[in-house]
Amino acid sequence: MRTVSVIGFDGALASAITGIIDLFRLAGVTWARINDETPAPQFTTRLLTRDAAPCRCINGLTIQPDGAWNDLLPGDESDLVVIPTIGGPIDVVLAGNSELIEWLSTFRSSDVGQVRVASNCTGAFMLAEAGLLDGRQATTHWGFSHQFRQRFPTVNLQPDKLVTVDGDIACAGGGMAWWDLGIYLVERYAGAQIARELAKAFVIDAGRTSQAPYSALQVRRYHSDAAILKLQDWLDGHYSEPITLQRLASLGGLTERSMIRRFKAATGDTPTGYLQLLRIEVARQHLEKSRLPIDEITQLVGYEDVSSFTRLFRKHTGLSPGAYRSRFVR
């Protein structure tokens, strides 16, 4: 039996605590019960807080812990430590958990070949604050990716990915991605068969790899470069037109080289890459809110060839336009 310690703190997201505990505790159990077989639990779990104090989550729910992370003795280590989502203001929660962050900083890379520390969603901010993600791949909620990059520039952030694994540290993307994280970790520790059965029992789509279909372009406006904001505003009304870098530079009153450099610094993307994302975002809105055929949407957003547009759409969202419409239109 492997021991999983989930770390609780005030302002955490309750479902990211209780949900992933459910997955670990019921691996090898629920599927067996469904099939009238003898349950074979795979994990023991414990919720740990500072001084074993109750954990008051962001939804007002108070959860009683099983112990204190700061009282763990040598030899009492967990096989896996999980940091749940920060549900409250990130800066406030980080500032209020300096001792926990210091404790996490002791989890240095090992050669055991197994994930030892994991985070869900904005819990990655806590791992990064502890220095555990320096030079590593990581993911977090797509809506906080710009804030994450500004605060932790040495982390190789992959905001489109639903789960990243780099060495012995795993991170999951936004919100309910603890489903995917939990299934992945169960597979790593208990095997593929147990993980598949758990996913079936909990009706979880274990094939998801990207949170790109849920992301929005608005986060790329969280900067203070007035000239680039002006260009973004202009692109909002002219995305369907043929657009050159020379034209954008002229509109911004900048040299082409300066415009490209400032655009990249402000948005995290090149002007050409941003224009693609803008067109994809508009196409997504048409797919969600209209019944226009895909070839007409292709032309509305500035492309002529449907097959090329479909490949680009799939690259950025992980889905074809038709599959995207099926998933997000009810």
BELGI-V801229 format. One record per residue. N is the residue number from 1. SS is DSSP state (a for helix, b for strand, c for the rest). OMEGA is omega as a letter, one per 30 degrees, with the letter a starting at -180 (NA if undefined). NEAR is the number of other ideal C-beta (glycine too) atoms within 8 Angstrom. Layout:
n: {N,N}
ss: {SS,SS}
omega: {OMEGA,OMEGA}
near: {NEAR,NEAR}
This chain:
n: {1,2,3,4,5,6,7,8,9,10,11,12,13,14,15,16,17,18,19,20,21,22,23,24,25,26,27,28,29,30,31,32,33,34,35,36,37,38,39,40,41,42,43,44,45,46,47,48,49,50,51,52,53,54,55,56,57,58,59,60,61,62,63,64,65,66,67,68,69,70,71,72,73,74,75,76,77,78,79,80,81,82,83,84,85,86,87,88,89,90,91,92,93,94,95,96,97,98,99,100,101,102,103,104,105,106,107,108,109,110,111,112,113,114,115,116,117,118,119,120,121,122,123,124,125,126,127,128,129,130,131,132,133,134,135,136,137,138,139,140,141,142,143,144,145,146,147,148,149,150,151,152,153,154,155,156,157,158,159,160,161,162,163,164,165,166,167,168,169,170,171,172,173,174,175,176,177,178,179,180,181,182,183,184,185,186,187,188,189,190,191,192,193,194,195,196,197,198,199,200,201,202,203,204,205,206,207,208,209,210,211,212,213,214,215,216,217,218,219,220,221,222,223,224,225,226,227,228,229,230,231,232,233,234,235,236,237,238,239,240,241,242,243,244,245,246,247,248,249,250,251,252,253,254,255,256,257,258,259,260,261,262,263,264,265,266,267,268,269,270,271,272,273,274,275,276,277,278,279,280,281,282,283,284,285,286,287,288,289,290,291,292,293,294,295,296,297,298,299,300,301,302,303,304,305,306,307,308,309,310,311,312,313,314,315,316,317,318,319,320,321,322,323,324,325,326,327,328,329,330}
ss: {c,b,b,b,b,b,b,c,c,c,c,b,c,a,a,a,a,a,a,a,a,a,a,a,a,a,c,c,c,a,a,a,a,a,c,c,c,c,c,c,c,c,b,b,b,b,b,b,b,a,a,a,c,c,b,b,c,c,c,c,c,b,b,c,c,c,b,b,a,a,a,c,c,c,c,c,c,c,c,b,b,b,b,c,c,b,c,c,c,a,a,a,a,a,a,c,c,a,a,a,a,a,a,a,c,c,c,c,c,c,c,c,c,c,c,c,b,b,b,b,a,a,a,a,a,a,a,a,a,c,c,c,c,c,c,c,b,b,c,c,c,a,a,a,a,a,a,a,a,a,a,c,c,c,c,b,b,c,c,c,b,c,b,b,b,b,c,c,b,b,b,b,c,c,a,a,a,a,a,a,a,a,a,a,a,a,a,a,a,a,c,a,a,a,a,a,a,a,a,a,a,c,c,c,c,c,c,c,c,b,c,a,a,a,c,c,a,a,a,a,a,c,c,c,c,a,a,a,a,a,a,a,a,a,a,a,a,a,c,c,c,c,c,c,a,a,a,a,a,a,a,a,c,c,c,a,a,a,a,a,a,a,a,a,a,a,a,c,c,c,a,a,a,a,a,a,a,a,a,a,a,a,a,a,a,a,a,a,a,c,c,c,c,a,a,a,a,a,a,a,c,c,c,c,c,a,a,a,a,a,a,a,a,a,a,a,a,c,c,c,a,a,a,a,a,a,a,a,c,c}
omega: {l,l,l,l,l,a,l,l,l,a,l,l,a,a,l,l,a,a,a,l,l,a,a,a,a,l,a,a,a,a,l,l,l,a,l,l,l,l,l,a,a,a,l,a,l,l,a,l,l,l,a,l,l,a,l,a,a,l,l,l,l,a,l,a,l,a,a,l,a,l,a,l,l,a,a,a,l,l,a,l,a,l,a,a,l,a,a,l,a,a,a,a,l,a,a,a,a,l,l,l,l,l,l,a,l,a,a,a,l,a,a,l,a,l,a,a,a,l,l,l,a,l,l,l,a,l,l,l,l,l,a,a,l,l,a,l,l,l,l,l,a,a,a,a,l,l,a,a,l,a,a,a,a,l,l,a,l,a,l,a,l,l,l,l,l,a,a,l,l,l,l,a,a,l,a,l,l,l,a,l,a,l,l,a,l,l,a,a,a,l,a,a,l,a,l,l,l,l,l,a,a,l,a,l,a,a,a,l,a,l,a,a,a,a,l,a,a,a,a,l,a,l,a,l,a,a,l,l,l,l,l,l,a,l,l,a,a,a,a,a,l,a,l,l,l,l,l,l,l,l,a,a,a,l,a,a,l,l,l,a,a,l,l,a,a,a,a,a,l,l,l,l,l,l,l,l,l,l,l,l,l,l,l,l,l,a,a,a,a,l,l,l,a,l,l,l,l,a,a,a,l,l,a,a,a,a,l,l,l,l,l,l,l,l,a,a,a,a,l,l,l,l,l,l,a,a,a,l,l,NA}
near: {6,10,11,15,13,14,13,12,12,9,13,16,13,12,8,14,16,8,12,15,12,8,15,14,10,11,14,13,11,9,12,11,9,7,6,4,7,4,8,7,10,12,14,8,11,12,15,14,14,11,7,10,7,8,15,8,15,9,7,6,7,8,12,6,14,6,9,11,12,8,8,9,5,4,4,5,6,8,9,14,13,13,13,17,13,15,12,10,6,11,6,9,14,13,7,9,11,8,8,12,12,9,9,14,9,6,9,4,6,6,4,6,3,8,11,11,15,14,15,15,18,11,14,15,15,16,16,15,9,11,7,12,13,9,6,11,10,16,16,17,11,15,8,11,12,11,9,15,11,6,8,12,6,5,13,8,12,9,12,10,12,11,14,10,9,8,6,9,16,13,16,14,16,11,7,7,14,16,11,14,14,12,14,12,13,16,11,7,11,11,6,6,6,13,15,9,10,17,11,8,10,10,4,9,5,9,4,7,7,10,14,10,11,6,11,7,9,5,11,13,9,6,10,3,9,6,11,13,11,10,14,12,8,9,12,8,6,8,13,7,6,4,9,6,10,7,8,13,12,7,9,11,5,9,6,9,6,9,16,11,8,12,15,10,6,10,11,7,10,8,12,7,8,14,11,10,12,12,13,13,10,11,15,11,8,12,14,9,5,7,2,8,5,11,7,8,14,13,9,11,14,9,11,4,7,9,6,8,13,11,8,11,14,10,6,10,12,9,10,8,13,7,8,14,10,7,8,9,7,1}
